[in-house]
Amino acid sequence: MKSEQLPFKFSRASTPGMEGSFYSVYFGMGLSFNLIDEPGVFKVSRAGLAFGSLLIRYLNKECIGSRFLDLGTGSGVHSFLLKGMGVKSVTATDICKEAVFVARRNELCNFGVNTIEFASGDLFQGLSGGSEKYDVVLFNAPGWRTPSASFLKALKKSVGGEGLPIDSMFYGDRTLERFFEELPGHLSDGGKVIVGLNSLVGIRQVMNRLQELHAEKYVIDCRLLERHDFPLLFYTEEWARIRNLLVDEVMNWTRKGEAYCSMQEGGKIIWSYEIVEITLWKR
């Protein structure tokens, strides 16, 4: 797998009491974390770094006593950032059991103790307190929108079963719809969601779906906190080989108004990463 070129330096180091390779992530205000470089767990991306940097500016003293839920925690880095800033109650979950295992090790490596409540499950599944509600939910949502039937047919012909699983890049709109459906059952009244959205997921459509699902029972306030432009990357040799097929698909979404990206000179594709705050109040 090709490493994404990130705006921070990776460093390989041997950490006392821990085996394997590590890389370092720095968010600002002295908050830096060493993370295990595990092939089965995604490294912190440019979007993940932007999400964390936003959290540093977003959090204030009033947030310290709030109950936070970090969905899709991955390496656990955003939960570590919360703990590093003094948040007392942090729960983190991921669909990947291996990621949760590594996140627990990462917490021990960085803090010396385990105080974050980790769980494994799809979205809200696996949380120990099924009826517990959180004041702030963090969700760096996955990927691109659902691909066309013609793309899936061409993809199967081109790569077969090789390469990065298609679910790891596509179907983000379906994931977000399920997230929005289940959200009110896990969010306190007046609670907030901070969600990172890829413009290739079809942001307008998924936000309209949120209104369709809950506007009758909830007052929903949405505001854009930050927006970043990032280049489209092809993470594996298999995906790089079908670059033209992928580019045609995402540009077709843009032409139809189903997503957004732009093509620069030289064929570089730029997408928009948008961090949105959503607040729900019961009517």
Protein Blocks (a to p, Z undefined) as FASTA:
>chain_A
ZZdddfbdcdddddehiacjdddddebjhiacdddddfkbccddfklmmmmmmmmmmpcf
klmmpccddehklnommmmmmmmnopabdcdddfblklmmmmmmmmmmmnopafbdcddd
ehjgoiablmbccfbdcdddehjddddfklmmmmmmmnomgcjdfklmgomlmmmmmmmm
mmmmmccehiacdddddfklopmlmmmmmmmmmmmmpccddddfbdcddddddfbfklmm
mmmmmmmmmmmmmmnopaccdddehhiacddddddddddddZZ
